[in-house]
Amino acid sequence: MRRFIRRLIIGIVAIGLFVILIAGGSFIYLTRSAFPQIDGTVQATGLLLPGTVIRDKNGVPHIYAANTHDLFFMQGYVHAQDRLWQMEVSRRGMAGQTSEISPSKSSLEQDRLIRVLGWRRSANADYEALNETDRAALQAYSDGVNRYISTHQNNLPLEFIVVGAFGSQGLNYQPAPWTPIDTLQWAKALAWNLSGNWNTELYRAQVLAKFGEEGGQAILTDLFPAYDSQTKPIVIPSSISWSDVPADLVSLKLLDSLAGTRSHDVGSNGWVVAGHRTTTGQPLLANDPHLGIQIPSIWYFNSLHCQPITTNCPFDVTGATFPGVPGVMVGHNAYIAWGMTNVGADVQDLFLEKIQGTQYEFQGRMTDLTIVPETWTIKGKLPADYQPAKNEISSYDQIADTTTITLNVRYTQHGPIISDVYARASQLPYAVALAWTAIDAPEKTLAAFLRIDTSTNWDEFRAALSIYGTPSQNFIYADTSGNIGYQMPGRIPIRAQGDGRLPVPGWTGKYEWSGYIPFEELPSTLNPAQGYIATA
């Protein structure tokens, strides 16, 4: 009996070890099979000529090609090698498609807000505004991503299998083909992430509603001291003490600490120092752009090198990129270096709208709302705790076990009605429309970065920024000729009336945007006397 029990235990242990080995081996295989190929030769149909990717000791890819098509094709391929799942999640999030892979109350609410904001519709408009050269760069990049996907359908990153199994896509979850519009959504997502005045406007309106006009204004004056338009921006010396700071700023700091309302946002930093202040005699530039921490990082370092460098292939640039976007966002080439911090310009206004049926009032007349249907399908039924938005219709297909959702997005001339889907906005006595530069007209932010990548001097750098849209950034600059500079770009609205701090009545026509501050009037400096520029 003892011998039998001993053999039984040994057998169970052996079977357990065998199962563990098989499971572990399978996990390792599934994980490592998706690792990027970092040596040898890849046959990638779509390249015009052979190209080279060299990964340095830190794993950073350096891409060499004889033409811009192949350069961006290989960048797309390499981004997909290392970050395909990250690109897939970002693409879906920015398109309002997260609930298609994981339907839940939160993902559905996120998707419908993004669809009301119209990031993808705006990205389509941006694409139509680009020239053929910029479109070709986007298409070459997309082709590179899709070439990787098509040749790795059987060894995609493990996340596709896991999320597919537990989500709604199934074990054979495959990413959709990448498109130029997927790339152009990036600027919308960043602009949204780096702005927030619309939410502050709602907060101010709620304070007034709670405490009345007189009491509310007193509270807002304490919380948000008015900016003195006669005061120039202050450069704080290193020997600063709090006794030197204006009292209203000190009280705001103390209020912030005591009330426990300190924001969790973090600030970017950037500085550039002129050569007469450095040991080398050449400028020094440093930049720490604080976008949200995530794993993997939102940044991806690589370089792009044309061989040879010609008018048709002028790229020779190194720096930080975004997986999903061609070109380099922050970095340097053979002539210039640049960095960015967020401006936080107020480019968003909330307009209160008087709506009757399918019309809204403007200057005493009723005007038809613009209706844009947004439709998407999720697996199964809507979650029990999900509350459909106004103008939202859903239908369940029992045979296919799917629910089709149609959200009719309503627009006035000021922008989309966000109170249809955003609870805080719906608490106001009127419908609320959002005016925002990122969605009110086509922009060329990506084209600006591609031109920055190939700029050789200050004038070319500024010319590139003159077509930049959102999000507005503090650009610092240095070049090999010894120059340092600063430029703020972006479309900053000019208001006919009001200062953008509170929601305004949209029906009067008194608070319209009359245009944008001309680029030549935006803050800029070249070689300031103090020999340094810092933004934070």
VEXDREN-2710 file (C-alpha; in Angstrom, 1 decimal):
% VEXDREN-2710
k/r/px/py/pz
1/MET/0.0/0.0/0.0
2/ARG/2.8/2.4/0.9
3/ARG/4.6/1.6/-2.4
4/PHE/1.3/2.3/-4.3
5/ILE/0.8/5.6/-2.5
6/ARG/4.4/6.6/-3.1
7/ARG/4.1/5.8/-6.8
8/LEU/0.8/7.6/-7.0
9/ILE/2.3/10.8/-5.4
10/ILE/5.3/10.5/-7.8
11/GLY/3.0/10.2/-10.7
12/ILE/0.9/13.2/-9.7
13/VAL/4.0/15.3/-9.2
14/ALA/5.4/14.2/-12.6
15/ILE/2.1/15.0/-14.3
16/GLY/2.1/18.4/-12.5
17/LEU/5.6/19.2/-13.6
18/PHE/4.8/18.1/-17.1
19/VAL/1.8/20.4/-17.2
20/ILE/3.9/23.3/-15.8
21/LEU/6.6/22.7/-18.3
22/ILE/4.1/22.6/-21.2
23/ALA/2.3/25.7/-19.9
24/GLY/5.5/27.5/-19.3
25/GLY/7.0/26.5/-22.6
26/SER/3.8/27.6/-24.4
27/PHE/3.8/30.9/-22.6
28/ILE/7.5/31.5/-23.5
29/TYR/6.9/30.5/-27.1
30/LEU/3.8/32.8/-27.4
31/THR/5.6/35.7/-25.8
32/ARG/9.0/35.4/-27.6
33/SER/7.6/34.5/-31.0
34/ALA/6.3/38.1/-31.2
35/PHE/9.7/39.6/-30.3
36/PRO/11.1/41.8/-33.1
37/GLN/13.7/40.4/-35.5
38/ILE/16.9/42.4/-34.8
39/ASP/19.3/40.7/-37.2
40/GLY/19.4/39.1/-40.6
41/THR/17.3/40.1/-43.6
42/VAL/13.6/40.7/-43.9
43/GLN/11.8/40.4/-47.2
44/ALA/9.3/43.2/-47.0
45/THR/7.3/43.6/-50.2
46/GLY/6.5/47.3/-50.6
47/LEU/10.1/48.7/-50.4
48/LEU/11.3/50.5/-53.5
49/LEU/15.0/49.7/-52.7
50/PRO/16.8/47.8/-50.0
51/GLY/17.1/49.6/-46.6
52/THR/18.9/49.1/-43.3
53/VAL/17.8/49.1/-39.7
54/ILE/20.6/49.1/-37.1
55/ARG/19.7/48.7/-33.4
56/ASP/22.3/50.1/-31.1
57/LYS/23.3/48.7/-27.7
58/ASN/20.2/50.3/-26.1
59/GLY/17.9/48.7/-28.7
60/VAL/17.2/52.1/-30.4
61/PRO/16.5/51.5/-34.2
62/HIS/18.4/53.7/-36.7
63/ILE/16.8/53.6/-40.1
64/TYR/18.6/54.2/-43.4
65/ALA/16.9/54.4/-46.8
66/ALA/17.5/55.9/-50.2
67/ASN/14.1/57.6/-50.4
68/THR/11.4/59.0/-48.1
69/HIS/8.9/56.3/-49.0
70/ASP/11.2/53.5/-47.8
71/LEU/12.3/55.6/-44.8
72/PHE/8.7/55.9/-43.5
73/PHE/7.7/52.4/-44.6
74/MET/10.5/51.0/-42.4
75/GLN/9.6/53.3/-39.5
76/GLY/6.1/52.0/-39.6
77/TYR/7.4/48.4/-39.8
78/VAL/9.8/48.9/-36.8
79/HIS/7.1/50.7/-34.7
80/ALA/4.8/47.7/-35.3
81/GLN/7.6/45.2/-34.4
82/ASP/8.0/46.8/-31.0
83/ARG/4.7/48.4/-30.1
84/LEU/1.8/46.9/-32.2
85/TRP/-0.5/46.3/-29.2
86/GLN/0.1/49.8/-27.8
87/MET/-0.7/51.1/-31.3
88/GLU/-3.9/49.0/-31.5
89/VAL/-5.1/50.2/-28.1
90/SER/-4.3/53.8/-28.8
91/ARG/-6.0/53.7/-32.3
92/ARG/-9.2/52.2/-30.8
93/GLY/-9.2/54.6/-27.9
94/MET/-8.8/57.7/-30.2
95/ALA/-11.5/56.4/-32.6
96/GLY/-14.1/55.6/-29.9
97/GLN/-13.8/51.9/-30.5
98/THR/-12.6/50.6/-27.1
99/SER/-16.0/49.1/-26.3
100/GLU/-15.7/46.9/-29.4
101/ILE/-13.0/44.9/-27.7
102/SER/-14.1/45.2/-24.1
103/PRO/-17.7/46.4/-23.7
104/SER/-18.3/47.9/-20.2
105/LYS/-20.1/51.0/-18.8
106/SER/-16.8/53.0/-18.7
107/SER/-15.6/52.0/-22.2
108/LEU/-19.0/52.8/-23.7
109/GLU/-19.2/56.2/-22.0
110/GLN/-15.6/57.0/-23.1
111/ASP/-16.4/56.0/-26.7
112/ARG/-19.5/58.0/-27.0
113/LEU/-17.8/61.2/-25.7
114/ILE/-14.9/60.8/-28.2
115/ARG/-17.4/60.2/-31.0
116/VAL/-19.3/63.3/-30.0
117/LEU/-16.1/65.3/-30.0
118/GLY/-15.4/63.9/-33.5
119/TRP/-11.7/63.2/-33.3
120/ARG/-11.8/60.8/-36.3
121/ARG/-14.0/63.2/-38.3
122/SER/-11.6/66.0/-37.7
123/ALA/-8.6/63.7/-38.6
124/ASN/-10.3/63.0/-41.9
125/ALA/-10.6/66.8/-42.5
126/ASP/-6.9/67.2/-41.6
127/TYR/-6.0/64.5/-44.2
128/GLU/-7.9/66.3/-46.9
129/ALA/-6.0/69.5/-46.1
130/LEU/-2.5/67.9/-46.6
131/ASN/-0.5/68.1/-49.7
132/GLU/0.5/65.0/-51.7
133/THR/4.0/64.8/-50.2
134/ASP/2.6/64.6/-46.6
135/ARG/-0.1/62.2/-47.7
136/ALA/2.5/60.0/-49.3
137/ALA/4.5/59.9/-46.0
138/LEU/1.5/58.9/-44.1
139/GLN/0.6/56.2/-46.6
140/ALA/4.2/54.8/-46.7
141/TYR/4.2/54.6/-42.9
142/SER/0.8/52.8/-42.9
143/ASP/2.0/50.4/-45.5
144/GLY/5.0/49.5/-43.3
145/VAL/2.7/48.8/-40.3
146/ASN/0.4/46.7/-42.4
147/ARG/3.3/44.8/-44.0
148/TYR/4.3/43.7/-40.5
149/ILE/0.8/42.8/-39.5
150/SER/0.2/40.7/-42.7
151/THR/3.4/38.7/-42.2
152/HIS/2.9/38.1/-38.5
153/GLN/-0.7/37.1/-38.2
154/ASN/0.3/33.9/-36.5
155/ASN/2.7/35.4/-34.0
156/LEU/1.1/38.6/-32.8
157/PRO/1.9/40.0/-29.3
158/LEU/0.4/37.9/-26.5
159/GLU/-2.0/40.7/-25.6
160/PHE/-4.1/40.0/-28.7
161/ILE/-4.6/36.4/-27.6
162/VAL/-5.3/37.2/-24.0
163/VAL/-7.6/40.2/-24.6
164/GLY/-9.3/38.4/-27.4
165/ALA/-10.0/35.4/-25.2
166/PHE/-11.5/37.4/-22.4
167/GLY/-12.9/40.2/-24.5
168/SER/-15.3/40.2/-27.4
169/GLN/-12.8/39.6/-30.3
170/GLY/-12.1/35.9/-29.7
171/LEU/-8.8/34.0/-29.8
172/ASN/-8.2/35.0/-33.4
173/TYR/-8.1/38.7/-32.6
174/GLN/-6.4/40.5/-35.5
175/PRO/-5.7/44.3/-35.7
176/ALA/-7.4/46.2/-38.4
177/PRO/-5.2/47.6/-41.2
178/TRP/-3.5/50.8/-40.2
179/THR/-4.6/54.0/-42.1
180/PRO/-3.3/57.6/-42.3
181/ILE/-6.4/58.7/-40.3
182/ASP/-5.3/56.5/-37.4
183/THR/-2.1/58.5/-37.3
184/LEU/-3.8/61.9/-37.6
185/GLN/-6.1/61.1/-34.6
186/TRP/-3.0/61.4/-32.4
187/ALA/-3.0/65.2/-32.6
188/LYS/-6.6/65.3/-31.4
189/ALA/-5.9/63.0/-28.4
190/LEU/-2.8/65.0/-27.4
191/ALA/-4.6/68.3/-27.7
192/TRP/-7.4/66.9/-25.5
193/ASN/-5.0/65.6/-23.0
194/LEU/-3.0/68.8/-22.8
195/SER/-6.0/71.2/-22.5
196/GLY/-8.8/71.4/-20.0
197/ASN/-10.3/74.9/-19.9
198/TRP/-13.7/73.5/-20.9
199/ASN/-13.8/71.5/-17.6
200/THR/-12.7/74.5/-15.6
201/GLU/-15.5/76.6/-17.3
202/LEU/-18.0/73.9/-16.1
203/TYR/-16.5/74.1/-12.6
204/ARG/-16.8/77.9/-12.5
205/ALA/-20.4/77.7/-13.7
206/GLN/-21.3/75.1/-11.0
207/VAL/-19.7/77.4/-8.3
208/LEU/-22.0/80.3/-9.5
209/ALA/-25.0/78.0/-9.5
210/LYS/-24.3/76.7/-6.0
211/PHE/-23.4/80.0/-4.3
212/GLY/-25.2/82.6/-6.4
213/GLU/-23.8/85.4/-8.5
214/GLU/-22.3/87.5/-5.7
215/GLY/-21.0/84.8/-3.5
216/GLY/-19.9/82.7/-6.4
217/GLN/-17.9/85.5/-8.0
218/ALA/-16.1/86.2/-4.7
219/ILE/-15.1/82.6/-4.4
220/LEU/-13.9/82.4/-8.0
221/THR/-11.9/85.7/-7.6
222/ASP/-10.1/84.0/-4.7
223/LEU/-9.6/80.7/-6.4
224/PHE/-8.7/82.1/-9.8
225/PRO/-7.1/85.6/-9.5
226/ALA/-7.6/87.6/-12.7
227/TYR/-4.5/88.1/-14.9
228/ASP/-3.3/91.7/-15.1
229/SER/-3.1/92.4/-18.8
230/GLN/-0.7/95.2/-18.1
231/THR/1.8/92.9/-16.3
232/LYS/4.5/91.2/-18.4
233/PRO/5.4/87.5/-17.7
234/ILE/7.8/87.2/-14.8
235/VAL/11.2/85.5/-14.9
236/ILE/11.8/84.3/-11.4
237/PRO/15.5/84.5/-10.3
238/SER/17.2/81.6/-8.6
239/SER/17.4/83.5/-5.3
240/ILE/13.6/83.7/-5.0
241/SER/11.9/83.7/-1.6
242/TRP/8.2/83.6/-0.9
243/SER/8.4/87.1/0.6
244/ASP/9.2/88.3/-2.9
245/VAL/6.1/86.7/-4.5
246/PRO/2.8/88.7/-4.8
247/ALA/0.4/88.0/-2.0
248/ASP/-2.3/86.6/-4.2
249/LEU/0.0/83.9/-5.5
250/VAL/1.1/83.0/-2.0
251/SER/-2.5/82.8/-0.8
252/LEU/-3.4/80.6/-3.8
253/LYS/-0.5/78.3/-3.0
254/LEU/-1.6/78.0/0.6
255/LEU/-5.2/77.5/-0.3
256/ASP/-4.2/74.8/-2.8
257/SER/-2.3/73.0/0.0
258/LEU/-4.8/73.4/2.8
259/ALA/-7.8/72.5/0.8
260/GLY/-6.2/69.4/-0.6
261/THR/-7.1/70.3/-4.1
262/ARG/-3.6/70.3/-5.6
263/SER/-3.8/69.0/-9.2
264/HIS/-2.2/65.7/-10.0
265/ASP/-1.0/67.2/-13.3
266/VAL/2.7/67.5/-13.8
267/GLY/4.6/70.1/-15.8
268/SER/7.1/69.7/-18.6
269/ASN/10.5/71.5/-18.5
270/GLY/12.8/72.8/-21.2
271/TRP/15.7/75.1/-21.4
272/VAL/18.3/76.3/-23.8
273/VAL/21.6/78.1/-23.0
274/ALA/23.6/80.2/-25.4
275/GLY/27.2/79.3/-26.2
276/HIS/28.7/82.2/-24.2
277/ARG/27.4/80.6/-21.1
278/THR/28.7/77.0/-21.8
279/THR/32.1/75.4/-21.6
280/THR/32.0/74.3/-25.2
281/GLY/31.1/77.6/-26.7
282/GLN/28.0/76.0/-28.3
283/PRO/24.4/76.1/-27.2
284/LEU/23.0/73.4/-24.9
285/LEU/19.3/72.4/-25.0
286/ALA/17.5/70.0/-22.7
287/ASN/13.8/69.0/-22.6
288/ASP/11.7/66.8/-20.3
289/PRO/8.2/66.6/-21.7
290/HIS/6.0/65.1/-19.0
291/LEU/3.3/63.2/-20.8
292/GLY/1.4/60.7/-18.7
293/ILE/3.5/57.7/-17.4
294/GLN/2.5/54.4/-18.9
295/ILE/3.9/51.0/-19.8
296/PRO/5.2/50.9/-22.4
297/SER/6.2/54.6/-22.6
298/ILE/4.3/56.9/-24.9
299/TRP/7.7/57.8/-26.4
300/TYR/9.8/55.6/-28.8
301/PHE/13.3/56.7/-29.7
302/ASN/14.6/56.1/-33.2
303/SER/16.4/58.0/-36.0
304/LEU/15.7/58.5/-39.7
305/HIS/18.6/58.9/-42.2
306/CYS/18.4/59.4/-46.0
307/GLN/21.3/58.0/-47.9
308/PRO/22.3/60.2/-49.7
309/ILE/20.6/63.3/-48.3
310/THR/19.0/65.1/-51.3
311/THR/16.2/67.6/-51.9
312/ASN/13.8/64.7/-52.4
313/CYS/15.1/62.9/-49.3
314/PRO/16.2/65.5/-46.7
315/PHE/15.8/63.6/-43.5
316/ASP/18.7/63.1/-41.1
317/VAL/17.1/63.3/-37.7
318/THR/17.1/61.6/-34.3
319/GLY/14.8/61.8/-31.3
320/ALA/11.6/60.8/-29.7
321/THR/8.7/59.5/-31.8
322/PHE/5.2/58.3/-31.1
323/PRO/4.4/54.7/-32.1
324/GLY/1.7/55.3/-34.8
325/VAL/3.2/58.5/-36.2
326/PRO/5.9/59.0/-38.8
327/GLY/8.7/61.4/-38.2
328/VAL/10.4/62.7/-35.0
329/MET/8.5/64.8/-32.5
330/VAL/11.4/66.0/-30.3
331/GLY/15.0/65.8/-31.2
332/HIS/17.8/67.1/-33.4
333/ASN/19.2/66.9/-36.9
334/ALA/22.6/67.9/-38.2
335/TYR/21.7/71.6/-37.9
336/ILE/19.1/72.3/-35.2
337/ALA/17.7/70.9/-31.9
338/TRP/14.3/71.6/-30.4
339/GLY/12.2/70.7/-27.4
340/MET/8.6/71.3/-26.2
341/THR/6.6/72.1/-23.1
342/ASN/2.8/72.6/-23.0
343/VAL/1.4/76.2/-23.3
344/GLY/-2.0/75.5/-21.9
345/ALA/-3.5/78.2/-24.1
346/ASP/-7.3/78.6/-23.8
347/VAL/-8.6/77.3/-27.1
348/GLN/-11.9/75.9/-25.8
349/ASP/-15.1/77.7/-25.0
350/LEU/-18.5/76.4/-23.9
351/PHE/-21.6/77.9/-25.5
352/LEU/-25.0/77.6/-23.9
353/GLU/-27.6/76.8/-26.5
354/LYS/-31.4/77.2/-26.7
355/ILE/-32.7/74.1/-28.5
356/GLN/-36.2/73.4/-29.6
357/GLY/-36.6/70.0/-31.4
358/THR/-34.1/69.9/-34.2
359/GLN/-33.3/73.6/-34.2
360/TYR/-31.4/76.1/-32.1
361/GLU/-31.7/79.8/-31.6
362/PHE/-29.1/82.3/-33.0
363/GLN/-29.5/86.0/-33.1
364/GLY/-33.3/85.8/-32.9
365/ARG/-33.7/83.1/-35.6
366/MET/-34.1/79.3/-35.4
367/THR/-31.4/77.3/-37.3
368/ASP/-31.3/73.6/-38.0
369/LEU/-29.0/71.5/-35.9
370/THR/-26.5/69.4/-37.9
371/ILE/-27.0/65.7/-37.1
372/VAL/-24.1/63.3/-37.6
373/PRO/-24.9/59.6/-36.8
374/GLU/-22.2/57.5/-35.1
375/THR/-22.7/53.8/-35.3
376/TRP/-20.7/50.9/-33.8
377/THR/-21.3/47.3/-32.7
378/ILE/-20.4/45.5/-29.5
379/LYS/-20.5/41.8/-28.5
380/GLY/-23.5/40.9/-26.4
381/LYS/-26.0/43.1/-24.7
382/LEU/-25.4/46.5/-23.1
383/PRO/-24.2/46.3/-19.5
384/ALA/-27.0/46.5/-16.9
385/ASP/-25.6/49.6/-15.3
386/TYR/-25.1/51.5/-18.6
387/GLN/-27.4/54.5/-19.2
388/PRO/-27.9/55.4/-22.9
389/ALA/-27.3/59.0/-23.8
390/LYS/-29.8/61.4/-25.2
391/ASN/-30.3/60.7/-29.0
392/GLU/-28.8/57.2/-28.6
393/ILE/-30.6/54.2/-30.0
394/SER/-29.4/50.5/-29.5
395/SER/-30.7/47.3/-31.0
396/TYR/-29.8/43.8/-29.9
397/ASP/-29.3/41.0/-32.5
398/GLN/-30.1/37.7/-30.6
399/ILE/-28.8/35.5/-33.4
400/ALA/-25.4/37.3/-33.7
401/ASP/-25.4/38.1/-30.0
402/THR/-24.4/41.7/-30.8
403/THR/-25.7/45.2/-30.0
404/THR/-25.6/48.0/-32.6
405/ILE/-25.4/51.5/-31.1
406/THR/-26.3/54.6/-33.1
407/LEU/-25.6/58.0/-31.4
408/ASN/-26.9/61.0/-33.3
409/VAL/-24.3/63.7/-32.6
410/ARG/-25.9/67.2/-32.6
411/TYR/-23.9/70.2/-33.8
412/THR/-24.6/74.0/-33.6
413/GLN/-22.3/76.4/-35.4
414/HIS/-20.2/76.5/-32.2
415/GLY/-19.5/72.8/-32.1
416/PRO/-20.9/69.5/-30.8
417/ILE/-23.4/69.3/-28.0
418/ILE/-21.4/67.6/-25.2
419/SER/-24.2/67.8/-22.6
420/ASP/-25.9/65.0/-24.5
421/VAL/-23.2/62.6/-23.2
422/TYR/-21.3/64.4/-20.4
423/ALA/-23.1/64.3/-17.1
424/ARG/-21.6/67.5/-15.5
425/ALA/-22.5/69.5/-18.6
426/SER/-26.0/68.2/-18.6
427/GLN/-26.6/69.7/-15.1
428/LEU/-26.7/73.2/-16.6
429/PRO/-30.1/74.6/-17.6
430/TYR/-29.2/74.8/-21.3
431/ALA/-27.6/72.4/-23.8
432/VAL/-23.8/72.9/-23.9
433/ALA/-21.8/73.1/-27.2
434/LEU/-18.0/72.9/-27.2
435/ALA/-16.0/75.2/-29.5
436/TRP/-12.4/73.9/-29.8
437/THR/-9.7/74.7/-32.3
438/ALA/-8.6/71.1/-32.7
439/ILE/-12.0/70.2/-34.3
440/ASP/-13.4/73.4/-35.8
441/ALA/-11.2/73.5/-38.9
442/PRO/-8.5/71.4/-40.6
443/GLU/-5.0/71.5/-39.1
444/LYS/-1.5/70.6/-40.3
445/THR/0.3/69.6/-37.1
446/LEU/1.9/66.5/-38.5
447/ALA/3.0/68.4/-41.6
448/ALA/4.7/71.0/-39.3
449/PHE/6.7/68.2/-37.5
450/LEU/7.9/66.7/-40.8
451/ARG/9.1/70.2/-41.8
452/ILE/10.8/70.8/-38.4
453/ASP/12.6/67.5/-38.9
454/THR/14.3/68.8/-42.0
455/SER/14.8/72.5/-41.0
456/THR/18.3/73.8/-41.1
457/ASN/18.0/77.3/-39.5
458/TRP/15.7/79.5/-37.4
459/ASP/13.8/80.9/-40.4
460/GLU/12.9/77.4/-41.7
461/PHE/12.0/76.3/-38.2
462/ARG/9.6/79.2/-37.7
463/ALA/8.1/78.6/-41.2
464/ALA/7.4/75.0/-40.2
465/LEU/5.7/76.2/-37.0
466/SER/3.6/78.7/-38.9
467/ILE/1.3/75.9/-40.1
468/TYR/1.2/74.2/-36.7
469/GLY/-2.3/73.7/-35.1
470/THR/-2.9/72.0/-31.7
471/PRO/-1.8/71.4/-29.0
472/SER/0.0/74.7/-28.7
473/GLN/3.5/74.2/-27.4
474/ASN/6.5/76.2/-26.1
475/PHE/9.1/75.3/-28.7
476/ILE/12.7/76.0/-27.6
477/TYR/15.5/76.0/-30.3
478/ALA/19.2/75.8/-30.8
479/ASP/21.4/75.5/-33.8
480/THR/25.0/74.8/-34.8
481/SER/25.5/78.4/-35.8
482/GLY/25.1/79.3/-32.1
483/ASN/21.6/80.7/-32.1
484/ILE/19.0/80.0/-29.4
485/GLY/15.3/80.8/-29.7
486/TYR/11.7/80.4/-28.6
487/GLN/8.5/80.2/-30.5
488/MET/4.9/79.6/-29.5
489/PRO/2.7/78.3/-32.4
490/GLY/-1.0/77.4/-32.7
491/ARG/-4.4/78.8/-33.5
492/ILE/-5.4/80.9/-30.5
493/PRO/-9.0/82.3/-30.8
494/ILE/-9.8/86.0/-30.8
495/ARG/-13.1/86.5/-28.9
496/ALA/-15.5/89.3/-29.9
497/GLN/-16.5/89.5/-26.2
498/GLY/-15.7/87.7/-23.0
499/ASP/-12.5/86.1/-21.8
500/GLY/-13.3/82.4/-22.0
501/ARG/-13.6/81.8/-18.3
502/LEU/-17.3/80.9/-18.1
503/PRO/-19.8/79.3/-20.5
504/VAL/-21.5/82.0/-22.6
505/PRO/-24.9/82.3/-24.2
506/GLY/-24.6/81.1/-27.8
507/TRP/-27.9/82.5/-29.0
508/THR/-26.8/86.2/-28.7
509/GLY/-24.0/86.1/-31.3
510/LYS/-21.9/88.4/-29.0
511/TYR/-19.3/85.9/-28.0
512/GLU/-18.2/84.5/-31.3
513/TRP/-14.7/83.8/-32.4
514/SER/-13.7/86.5/-34.9
515/GLY/-10.5/84.8/-36.0
516/TYR/-7.1/83.7/-34.6
517/ILE/-4.1/85.6/-33.4
518/PRO/-1.7/85.9/-36.4
519/PHE/1.4/83.8/-36.1
520/GLU/3.6/86.9/-36.3
521/GLU/2.0/88.2/-33.1
522/LEU/2.5/85.0/-31.0
523/PRO/5.4/85.1/-28.5
524/SER/8.8/84.6/-30.0
525/THR/12.4/85.5/-29.2
526/LEU/15.8/84.9/-30.8
527/ASN/19.1/85.2/-29.0
528/PRO/17.9/87.1/-25.9
529/ALA/20.5/89.1/-24.1
530/GLN/20.5/87.0/-20.9
531/GLY/21.8/84.0/-22.9
532/TYR/19.2/81.5/-21.9
533/ILE/15.5/80.6/-22.3
534/ALA/13.5/78.3/-19.9
535/THR/9.9/77.1/-20.0
536/ALA/8.1/75.1/-17.4
END
